[in-house]
Amino acid sequence: MLPEEIKLKLAPLSRSAWRPRTGPAVPGARSKFGGLPLLRPDESWPCCAHCHQPMQLFVQLDSGDLPAEAGQPFGDGYYRCSTAPTWKKNARCFARPICPSPKPHSPG
């Protein structure tokens, strides 16, 4: 198959993507890679459904921080993906997306 034929076959599967703007950690940032997740007052720390270990935040996205062109794919809230410490040993412990997660109240 020629490269142009491959492009034509894959065209219906294409999606828009945005490169995240990253930089030094900002205290109170709502969208971030790693660190402490923002949890609602009634929300407990996320644990892996498989190994039951506390999970570590991989990424948390606030719908308000997304580009306008993205819309709000998960509503007015957060998308949070965490990993269990054992994910390297067991693929079932890799990720736990939480979508949507209503915005918690800001501290203070």
C-alpha positions as a Python dict, from the first residue, in 0.01 Angstrom:
ca = {
    (1, 'M'): (0, 0, 0),
    (2, 'L'): (135, 342, -95),
    (3, 'P'): (169, 622, 164),
    (4, 'E'): (-111, 824, -1),
    (5, 'E'): (-343, 523, 14),
    (6, 'I'): (-265, 478, 382),
    (7, 'K'): (-345, 846, 449),
    (8, 'L'): (-682, 808, 273),
    (9, 'K'): (-771, 498, 474),
    (10, 'L'): (-676, 662, 805),
    (11, 'A'): (-838, 1001, 735),
    (12, 'P'): (-1180, 907, 886),
    (13, 'L'): (-1003, 815, 1212),
    (14, 'S'): (-818, 1145, 1255),
    (15, 'R'): (-884, 1363, 1561),
    (16, 'S'): (-766, 1707, 1668),
    (17, 'A'): (-492, 1719, 1927),
    (18, 'W'): (-324, 1991, 2128),
    (19, 'R'): (22, 2002, 2275),
    (20, 'P'): (11, 2086, 2646),
    (21, 'R'): (193, 2396, 2760),
    (22, 'T'): (419, 2284, 3040),
    (23, 'G'): (648, 2469, 3275),
    (24, 'P'): (746, 2492, 3639),
    (25, 'A'): (487, 2376, 3889),
    (26, 'V'): (235, 2644, 3979),
    (27, 'P'): (85, 2625, 4330),
    (28, 'G'): (-289, 2572, 4306),
    (29, 'A'): (-278, 2470, 3938),
    (30, 'R'): (-582, 2267, 3842),
    (31, 'S'): (-442, 2106, 3526),
    (32, 'K'): (-116, 1927, 3587),
    (33, 'F'): (103, 1623, 3547),
    (34, 'G'): (171, 1445, 3877),
    (35, 'G'): (151, 1584, 4227),
    (36, 'L'): (-156, 1584, 4449),
    (37, 'P'): (-499, 1549, 4288),
    (38, 'L'): (-776, 1793, 4371),
    (39, 'L'): (-1034, 1593, 4563),
    (40, 'R'): (-1386, 1689, 4665),
    (41, 'P'): (-1442, 1700, 5043),
    (42, 'D'): (-1646, 1376, 5023),
    (43, 'E'): (-1399, 1201, 4789),
    (44, 'S'): (-1147, 951, 4927),
    (45, 'W'): (-798, 902, 4790),
    (46, 'P'): (-817, 693, 4469),
    (47, 'C'): (-714, 328, 4510),
    (48, 'C'): (-654, 67, 4242),
    (49, 'A'): (-952, -161, 4189),
    (50, 'H'): (-713, -451, 4122),
    (51, 'C'): (-429, -427, 4376),
    (52, 'H'): (-606, -190, 4620),
    (53, 'Q'): (-295, 28, 4658),
    (54, 'P'): (-325, 409, 4674),
    (55, 'M'): (-288, 551, 4324),
    (56, 'Q'): (-51, 823, 4205),
    (57, 'L'): (-173, 1111, 3989),
    (58, 'F'): (-52, 1089, 3630),
    (59, 'V'): (-251, 1377, 3479),
    (60, 'Q'): (-541, 1600, 3581),
    (61, 'L'): (-713, 1825, 3328),
    (62, 'D'): (-956, 2104, 3414),
    (63, 'S'): (-1210, 2147, 3134),
    (64, 'G'): (-1166, 2524, 3171),
    (65, 'D'): (-798, 2498, 3075),
    (66, 'L'): (-859, 2324, 2743),
    (67, 'P'): (-840, 2513, 2412),
    (68, 'A'): (-1178, 2660, 2310),
    (69, 'E'): (-1175, 2439, 1998),
    (70, 'A'): (-1175, 2130, 2220),
    (71, 'G'): (-1510, 2215, 2371),
    (72, 'Q'): (-1583, 2032, 2696),
    (73, 'P'): (-1541, 1662, 2610),
    (74, 'F'): (-1591, 1556, 2973),
    (75, 'G'): (-1828, 1830, 3087),
    (76, 'D'): (-1753, 2110, 3330),
    (77, 'G'): (-1514, 1926, 3555),
    (78, 'Y'): (-1191, 1732, 3560),
    (79, 'Y'): (-1045, 1437, 3380),
    (80, 'R'): (-807, 1260, 3612),
    (81, 'C'): (-592, 960, 3533),
    (82, 'S'): (-395, 786, 3806),
    (83, 'T'): (-162, 489, 3817),
    (84, 'A'): (-106, 225, 4083),
    (85, 'P'): (250, 171, 4209),
    (86, 'T'): (232, -186, 4074),
    (87, 'W'): (140, -94, 3714),
    (88, 'K'): (479, -208, 3580),
    (89, 'K'): (405, -559, 3709),
    (90, 'N'): (39, -571, 3616),
    (91, 'A'): (-115, -383, 3323),
    (92, 'R'): (-456, -386, 3494),
    (93, 'C'): (-317, -138, 3748),
    (94, 'F'): (-209, 118, 3488),
    (95, 'A'): (-481, 381, 3478),
    (96, 'R'): (-804, 487, 3636),
    (97, 'P'): (-972, 765, 3443),
    (98, 'I'): (-1232, 959, 3637),
    (99, 'C'): (-1457, 1139, 3399),
    (100, 'P'): (-1621, 1370, 3480),
    (101, 'S'): (-1521, 1468, 3829),
    (102, 'P'): (-1706, 1777, 3949),
    (103, 'K'): (-1483, 2065, 4045),
    (104, 'P'): (-1402, 2077, 4415),
    (105, 'H'): (-1426, 2404, 4599),
    (106, 'S'): (-1103, 2602, 4601),
    (107, 'P'): (-933, 2610, 4941),
    (108, 'G'): (-955, 2937, 5126),
}
